[in-house]
């Protein structure tokens, strides 16, 4: 599977959630190698769910790669969204499910958006750290 194949997965989903996933993949997936999910445990994380539509698009994209297990981890979501996702994945971790859910941002002191540039910089740092660790392991006798 190539990088373009990974980008094609959610493009088939023409919903607004599917298109949001395409935008994120295009903006953040800068590495040329493809992550193989076949037989792996995948943990999908978000800062919270309202309807769960974007997470459902992510689950659909990941499921096409045959992971062994899919876990969704979010700090908060309405009970009905959690119930819906529990039928679609192996496990949902969501410690806070307020019945009077209005908006995700209401539950945060600071819910400001991270820019694409901030996320890309953090990803580059993480990938560099991962590469440095691999290089160090390769140099050890």
ZIGIHU-V651313 format. One line per field, one symbol per residue. ss: DSSP state (~ for helix, > for strand, _ for the rest). burial: I if it has 24 or more other ideal C-beta (glycine too) atoms within 12 Angstrom, else O. Layout:
ss = ???
burial = ???
This chain:
ss = __~~~~~~~~~____~~~~~~~~~~~~~____________>>>>>>__>___~~~~~~~~~~~_____>>>>>>_>>_~~~~~~~~____>>>__>_______~~~~________~~~~~~~~~~~~~~~~~~~~~~~~__
burial = OOOOOIOOIIOOIOOOIIOIIIOIIOOIIOOOOOOOIOOOOIOIOIOIIIOIIIIIIIIIIIIOIOIOOIIIIIOIIIOOIIOOIOOIIOOIIIOOIOOOIOOIOOIOOOOOOOOOOOOOOOOOOOOOOOOOOOOOOOOOO
